[in-house]
Structure formats: structure tokens, C-alpha cells
Amino acid sequence: MSVAAVKKERLYHLDLIRFLAALYVVFYHYCFRGFAKDNYSILQFQSLEDFSKYGYLGVELFFMISGFVILMSARNSNLINFCISRFTRLYPAFWFCVLLSASVIALFGAPLFSVNLKQVLVNMTMFNGFVGVDHVDGVYWSLMVELKFYILIGILLVFRLIKYIEAFGWFLILVCVLQIFIPFSEANIALKTLYYLCFVKSSPYFVAGMFFFLLKNNKSIIKNVLPILVSYSLAIYLAFESTETRNLRYDGVYNVYTVIFLITLFFIVMFLVSMDKLNIFNKKIFLYFGILTYPLYLIHQKIGYIIFNSFGLHINKWLLLFAVIMAMLFASYAINKYIEKPLGNYMRKKLKANAFLNKLKLTLK
């Protein structure tokens, strides 16, 4: 069965998994990162630190899911439709969240946080990281990695190479292996550019997600499990390096074997999804968790810290933590309902009806 042959379906259990990953990132920032480094938060949640400090790994799970679902959406697509899909999915909520975060930072963030107009305007493009402009909120760093992946998928679509997606996955694996033997610090400018464009520190997760999708598609264990195992091995290898770096930054609080356990758990969960072993959780109700994920990820960090620092000395910290998380969830629902969904649908309809884009689409056929 080809990639294009898969029946289009929404996997609602992926919505649940993605939401849990986002919530784990929230706990990482609120219950560990904020207090542990840079004095971002005045509140310490010591009893939750051992659990929360590993929440940064939720982003790696995002990347794996992204490799899975982007290939799912690109399989029957062309460049124009793919770009429209990604643009209308990412930008409406992102624009609003940038403006919301920037407004809160400008009004209440000083002296710890600051923002300027140029920074906001460049951030609105989502390409600010490519031109050296600081993110309005640090969590946006992962969007740069996602954009690189989308650009590479777009190139495959332009040249009608999506049918060679397995070869593309192996190419990313080989580049990741190459940077182990020739590290970034020792590479020439050409290799450094290749490493940068191929997001070598995160590519094993995207590649694993792609092959998990292909495994779900054709159930060929032999064909797809090998690159998944290689990707897993690379993820574990890189985990030793990243954990060592984190321990230097956070005074040795991380246990590398806990990191390995969580990464292994992510791979097992995605394997079970690809083998249809988690269909008991494939319930439409989890869509309501999924729609919260993107806005929640975008708005929670600096706004949350500002609220903690403004009220943390006056309100019980546990009550405040609960209230802030609930407020973020409610705000995320409102952003999806009143901004992300209606604006995205409007933009999608307008772009699909655009005469120039339709002409370009015919040219690319």
C-alpha cells in the first residue's frame, strides 16, 4: 500500500497524547524551570520538582507526533495545499498569542522581561529565529524546528519526491550520524549549514514519527522498524549529551536513565498507536484536549511567570498554580474557538479561492 492510499482519518488518541505532552511542558516551566534558573519565578514547588523537571521532553514527543501527522497530511497533497494547510493551522493562533504575550510583558513584565515593537513584528513572521531576533516567548524555539521540517517536506512536494519519503528519512538519519563523528564545532561551513537545516538534535524524533506513520500505513514491521530503532538509538545517544549539558546548567539534578526511560516510553506509545493497539482511546472527546494544545503551549510560559511574580507573595502558591493552569486552559479554549478556528477557516477559504495560487497549483502539476 502506498503512502497516498491511506484513508484519511483523525486519530483522536494523538490529540490526547499531544495535550499530555503540552501539559508536561507547562509543569516543567511552572514547577521547575522558573524557580531553578534565571529567577523567572519566585515560587518553588519542591515536591513536584522531581516529576516536573523532565517535562522539557514533552517537546521531543511533539516532534515525534509532528513527523507522524505531517506525513499523514502531506501524502495526498501538493505544495500549495500543504502550504495553505500549514499556514492557516499555525499562524492565526500564533499571531494572537504573540500579541497577547507581548502586551502582558510590556505592561507587567519589567524588570525581568521586556519586549520591543521590532521584536514583535519580526516574531509575527515566525521566522525571527532565522534572522537572530529574540523570541517574544522562549517556547517559540520549537516552531523554528517545525518550520525546517515543513520546508523540507515542501521541497519533496515541489519535486514530486514524497513517494521517496523513506529515503528522505534515511537521509536525515545519516546527517544526524554524521554530526556525531564530525561535531558542529569541527565542521566546515557547508556541514554546519546542513546540520542547521536538518535540525540534527531533533531529527531522530521526526524520522521516528514518519516511520511510525508508514508502519501504521502498511504494517511492514521489517521495512519500518529498522529506521525506528536507529532513530531510537540516536535519540538515546543524544540524550546522554543533552542531559550532561542540562546537569551543568541545573547543578546535576537530572538522571540520564530517567530521561532514557521517558524517551523509551514515548517510542513505545507511538509504536502502539501505529499498530492500532491504543484504539480504545481513539474517542472523539479527546479532540477537545487536542484543540487546547497549541494555544496552551504558546501562551503559558512568560504570562504564567508574570502572574506568579505578581501574586505569589499574596496567594497560597498551590491555589495560584491551580488557578493559573486552569486560566491557561480556559484562555486556550477561547483562543481556539474565537481566533484560531474562525480565522483559520476564513484564511483557508480565501487562499484556496485565490486565482494566482490556483494558477500556480496547475503550473506545479
C-alpha positions as CSV (number, residue, x, y, z in Angstrom):
1,M,0.0,0.0,0.0
2,S,1.4,3.4,-0.9
3,V,1.5,6.5,1.3
4,A,-1.3,8.0,-0.8
5,A,-3.5,5.0,-0.2
6,V,-4.2,5.6,3.5
7,K,-7.7,6.6,4.3
8,K,-7.9,10.0,5.8
9,E,-8.8,9.8,9.5
10,R,-8.2,11.7,12.6
11,L,-6.5,9.8,15.4
12,Y,-8.1,11.3,18.5
13,H,-5.7,9.5,20.8
14,L,-2.9,11.5,19.3
15,D,-4.8,14.6,20.4
16,L,-4.8,13.3,24.0
17,I,-1.1,12.4,23.8
18,R,-0.2,15.8,22.4
19,F,-2.2,17.5,25.1
20,L,-0.5,15.5,27.9
21,A,2.9,16.4,26.3
22,A,1.9,20.1,26.4
23,L,0.7,19.9,30.0
24,Y,4.0,18.2,31.0
25,V,5.9,21.2,29.4
26,V,3.7,23.5,31.5
27,F,4.6,21.7,34.7
28,Y,8.3,21.9,33.7
29,H,8.1,25.6,33.4
30,Y,5.9,26.3,36.3
31,C,7.2,23.8,38.9
32,F,10.9,23.6,38.0
33,R,12.4,25.8,35.3
34,G,11.0,29.1,36.6
35,F,12.5,28.9,40.0
36,A,15.5,26.8,39.2
37,K,17.2,29.2,36.8
38,D,17.3,32.9,35.9
39,N,14.9,33.8,38.7
40,Y,12.0,33.7,36.3
41,S,9.6,32.7,39.1
42,I,9.6,33.4,42.8
43,L,7.6,30.3,43.5
44,Q,9.2,26.9,44.3
45,F,7.2,23.7,44.1
46,Q,9.8,21.4,45.6
47,S,7.6,18.4,46.0
48,L,6.8,18.5,42.2
49,E,10.3,19.1,41.0
50,D,11.4,15.5,40.6
51,F,8.4,15.0,38.3
52,S,8.3,18.3,36.6
53,K,12.0,18.7,35.7
54,Y,11.7,16.2,32.9
55,G,8.8,18.0,31.3
56,Y,11.1,19.5,28.7
57,L,11.0,16.1,27.0
58,G,7.4,16.8,26.1
59,V,8.7,18.8,23.1
60,E,10.5,15.7,21.8
61,L,7.2,13.9,21.9
62,F,5.7,16.8,20.0
63,F,8.3,16.4,17.3
64,M,7.6,12.7,17.0
65,I,3.9,13.3,16.6
66,S,4.6,16.0,14.1
67,G,6.6,13.6,11.9
68,F,3.6,11.3,12.1
69,V,0.8,13.7,11.3
70,I,2.6,15.9,8.8
71,L,3.3,12.9,6.6
72,M,-0.3,11.9,7.1
73,S,-1.4,15.4,5.8
74,A,1.2,15.6,3.0
75,R,0.6,12.2,1.5
76,N,-2.2,13.3,-0.9
77,S,-1.1,17.0,-1.1
78,N,0.8,19.3,-3.3
79,L,3.0,22.3,-2.4
80,I,0.2,24.9,-2.5
81,N,-2.3,22.9,-0.5
82,F,0.4,21.9,2.0
83,C,1.5,25.5,2.5
84,I,-2.1,26.6,2.9
85,S,-2.8,23.9,5.4
86,R,0.3,24.7,7.5
87,F,-0.1,28.5,7.2
88,T,-3.8,28.5,8.3
89,R,-3.1,26.0,11.0
90,L,-0.1,27.8,12.6
91,Y,-0.4,31.5,12.1
92,P,-3.9,32.6,13.3
93,A,-3.3,31.4,16.9
94,F,0.4,32.4,16.8
95,W,-0.3,36.0,15.8
96,F,-2.8,36.4,18.6
97,C,-0.6,34.7,21.2
98,V,2.4,36.8,20.2
99,L,0.4,40.0,20.6
100,L,-1.1,38.7,23.9
101,S,2.2,37.7,25.4
102,A,3.9,40.9,24.2
103,S,1.1,43.1,25.7
104,V,1.4,41.3,29.1
105,I,5.2,41.6,29.1
106,A,5.1,45.3,28.1
107,L,2.6,46.1,30.8
108,F,3.7,43.9,33.7
109,G,6.9,42.2,32.8
110,A,9.5,44.7,33.8
111,P,12.2,44.5,35.0
112,L,12.5,40.7,34.4
113,F,11.0,40.6,31.0
114,S,11.0,43.1,28.2
115,V,9.8,43.4,24.6
116,N,10.0,45.9,21.8
117,L,8.0,46.7,18.6
118,K,10.6,45.4,16.2
119,Q,10.9,42.2,18.1
120,V,7.1,41.7,18.0
121,L,6.8,42.5,14.3
122,V,9.6,40.1,13.3
123,N,8.2,37.4,15.6
124,M,4.9,37.7,13.8
125,T,6.6,36.1,10.7
126,M,7.6,33.1,12.8
127,F,11.0,33.3,11.1
128,N,12.6,35.6,13.7
129,G,15.0,32.8,14.8
130,F,16.4,32.6,11.3
131,V,17.5,36.3,11.4
132,G,18.7,36.4,15.0
133,V,15.8,38.3,16.6
134,D,14.9,37.0,20.1
135,H,11.6,35.2,20.6
136,V,8.9,37.1,22.5
137,D,8.5,33.9,24.5
138,G,11.2,31.3,24.7
139,V,8.9,28.4,23.9
140,Y,8.8,29.6,20.2
141,W,12.2,28.0,19.6
142,S,10.5,24.7,18.8
143,L,8.5,26.4,16.0
144,M,11.8,27.1,14.2
145,V,12.5,23.3,14.2
146,E,9.0,22.6,12.9
147,L,9.4,25.1,10.1
148,K,12.6,23.5,8.9
149,F,10.8,20.2,8.8
150,Y,7.9,21.7,6.8
151,I,10.3,23.4,4.4
152,L,12.0,20.1,3.7
153,I,8.6,18.3,3.2
154,G,7.6,21.2,0.9
155,I,10.7,20.6,-1.2
156,L,9.8,17.0,-1.6
157,L,6.3,18.1,-2.8
158,V,7.7,20.6,-5.3
159,F,9.8,17.9,-6.9
160,R,7.2,15.2,-6.5
161,L,9.5,13.2,-4.3
162,I,7.1,12.4,-1.5
163,K,7.0,8.8,-2.7
164,Y,10.6,8.6,-1.7
165,I,9.8,9.6,1.9
166,E,11.7,6.6,3.3
167,A,14.9,7.7,1.5
168,F,14.4,11.2,3.0
169,G,14.0,9.7,6.4
170,W,17.3,7.8,6.0
171,F,19.0,10.9,4.7
172,L,18.1,12.7,8.0
173,I,19.4,9.8,9.9
174,L,22.7,9.8,8.1
175,V,23.1,13.6,8.7
176,C,22.4,13.0,12.4
177,V,25.0,10.2,12.4
178,L,27.5,12.4,10.5
179,Q,27.3,15.1,13.2
180,I,28.3,12.6,15.8
181,F,31.6,11.9,14.0
182,I,32.1,15.5,12.8
183,P,30.6,17.7,15.5
184,F,29.2,21.1,14.7
185,S,32.3,22.8,16.3
186,E,34.6,20.9,13.9
187,A,32.5,21.1,10.8
188,N,33.1,23.4,7.8
189,I,30.6,26.0,6.8
190,A,28.8,23.6,4.4
191,L,28.4,20.9,7.0
192,K,27.3,23.5,9.6
193,T,24.6,24.7,7.2
194,L,23.5,21.1,6.5
195,Y,23.3,20.4,10.3
196,Y,21.3,23.6,10.8
197,L,18.8,22.9,8.0
198,C,18.4,19.3,9.1
199,F,17.8,20.1,12.8
200,V,20.2,17.2,13.8
201,K,19.5,17.4,17.5
202,S,15.8,16.8,16.9
203,S,15.6,14.9,13.6
204,P,15.5,11.3,15.2
205,Y,12.1,12.2,16.7
206,F,10.7,13.5,13.4
207,V,12.1,10.5,11.5
208,A,10.7,8.0,14.0
209,G,7.3,9.7,13.7
210,M,7.4,9.4,9.9
211,F,8.2,5.7,10.0
212,F,5.6,5.1,12.7
213,F,3.1,6.6,10.3
214,L,4.4,4.3,7.5
215,L,4.2,1.4,9.9
216,K,0.6,2.2,10.6
217,N,0.0,2.6,6.8
218,N,1.5,-0.7,5.6
219,K,2.1,-2.7,8.8
220,S,5.5,-3.7,7.4
221,I,7.5,-4.4,10.5
222,I,10.7,-5.3,8.8
223,K,10.7,-2.3,6.5
224,N,9.8,0.3,9.0
225,V,11.1,-0.9,12.4
226,L,14.8,-0.7,11.4
227,P,14.8,3.1,10.9
228,I,12.7,3.5,14.0
229,L,15.2,1.5,16.0
230,V,18.1,3.5,14.5
231,S,16.2,6.8,15.4
232,Y,15.6,5.5,18.9
233,S,19.4,4.7,19.3
234,L,20.3,8.2,18.1
235,A,17.7,9.7,20.4
236,I,19.3,7.8,23.3
237,Y,22.8,8.8,22.3
238,L,21.9,12.4,22.1
239,A,20.1,12.2,25.4
240,F,23.4,11.4,27.2
241,E,24.9,14.6,25.7
242,S,21.9,16.8,26.3
243,T,21.5,15.5,29.9
244,E,25.1,16.3,30.6
245,T,24.6,19.8,29.3
246,R,21.5,20.2,31.4
247,N,23.3,19.0,34.5
248,L,25.9,21.6,34.1
249,R,23.1,24.2,33.8
250,Y,20.9,22.9,36.6
251,D,23.5,21.6,39.1
252,G,23.3,17.9,38.3
253,V,19.6,17.3,39.1
254,Y,19.0,15.1,36.1
255,N,19.2,11.3,36.0
256,V,20.1,10.2,32.4
257,Y,18.4,6.8,33.0
258,T,15.1,8.6,33.8
259,V,15.5,10.5,30.6
260,I,16.1,7.3,28.7
261,F,13.1,5.7,30.3
262,L,10.8,8.6,29.2
263,I,12.1,8.6,25.7
264,T,11.6,4.8,25.5
265,L,8.1,5.3,26.8
266,F,7.4,7.8,24.0
267,F,8.6,5.3,21.4
268,I,6.5,2.5,22.9
269,V,3.4,4.7,22.9
270,M,3.9,5.7,19.3
271,F,4.6,2.1,18.3
272,L,1.3,1.1,20.0
273,V,-0.5,3.8,18.1
274,S,1.0,2.7,14.8
275,M,-0.1,-0.9,15.5
276,D,-3.6,0.1,16.4
277,K,-3.2,-1.1,20.0
278,L,-4.5,2.1,21.6
279,N,-7.7,2.4,19.6
280,I,-9.6,2.1,22.9
281,F,-8.5,5.8,23.4
282,N,-9.4,6.8,19.9
283,K,-12.5,8.7,21.1
284,K,-13.8,12.0,19.6
285,I,-14.0,13.6,23.1
286,F,-10.2,13.8,23.0
287,L,-10.4,16.3,20.2
288,Y,-11.3,18.9,22.9
289,F,-8.0,18.2,24.5
290,G,-6.2,18.5,21.2
291,I,-7.6,21.9,20.4
292,L,-6.1,23.3,23.6
293,T,-2.6,22.1,22.9
294,Y,-1.2,24.7,20.6
295,P,-2.5,27.9,22.3
296,L,-1.6,26.4,25.7
297,Y,2.0,25.9,24.6
298,L,2.3,29.4,23.1
299,I,0.9,31.5,26.0
300,H,1.7,29.6,29.2
301,Q,5.3,30.4,30.0
302,K,6.1,34.1,30.4
303,I,2.5,35.1,31.2
304,G,2.5,32.4,33.9
305,Y,5.7,33.6,35.4
306,I,4.4,37.2,35.5
307,I,1.3,36.1,37.3
308,F,3.3,34.1,39.8
309,N,5.6,37.0,40.5
310,S,2.7,39.5,40.8
311,F,0.6,37.4,43.2
312,G,2.9,34.7,44.6
313,L,3.5,36.6,47.9
314,H,-0.2,37.2,48.5
315,I,-1.9,34.0,47.5
316,N,-1.3,30.4,48.5
317,K,1.1,29.1,45.9
318,W,-0.8,25.8,45.3
319,L,-4.0,27.6,44.8
320,L,-2.3,30.0,42.5
321,L,-0.7,27.2,40.5
322,F,-4.1,25.5,40.0
323,A,-5.7,28.8,39.1
324,V,-3.1,29.8,36.6
325,I,-3.2,26.3,34.9
326,M,-7.0,26.5,34.7
327,A,-6.9,30.0,33.4
328,M,-4.4,29.0,30.7
329,L,-6.7,26.1,29.7
330,F,-9.7,28.4,29.5
331,A,-7.8,31.0,27.6
332,S,-6.5,28.3,25.2
333,Y,-10.1,27.2,24.6
334,A,-11.2,30.8,23.9
335,I,-8.3,31.3,21.5
336,N,-9.2,28.2,19.6
337,K,-12.9,29.0,19.5
338,Y,-12.8,32.7,18.7
339,I,-9.4,33.2,16.9
340,E,-7.7,30.0,15.7
341,K,-10.7,28.2,14.2
342,P,-12.7,31.0,12.6
343,L,-9.7,33.0,11.3
344,G,-8.0,29.8,10.1
345,N,-11.2,28.7,8.2
346,Y,-11.6,32.1,6.7
347,M,-8.0,32.3,5.5
348,R,-8.1,28.8,4.2
349,K,-11.2,29.5,2.2
350,K,-9.8,32.7,0.8
351,L,-6.4,31.2,-0.1
352,K,-8.0,28.2,-1.8
353,A,-10.1,30.5,-3.9
354,N,-7.2,32.7,-4.8
355,A,-6.8,32.8,-8.6
356,F,-3.0,33.2,-8.6
357,L,-2.5,30.3,-6.2
358,N,-4.8,28.1,-8.3
359,K,-2.8,29.0,-11.4
360,L,0.4,28.2,-9.6
361,K,-1.1,24.9,-8.5
362,L,-1.8,24.0,-12.1
363,T,1.7,25.0,-13.1
364,L,3.2,22.7,-10.5
365,K,1.2,19.7,-11.6
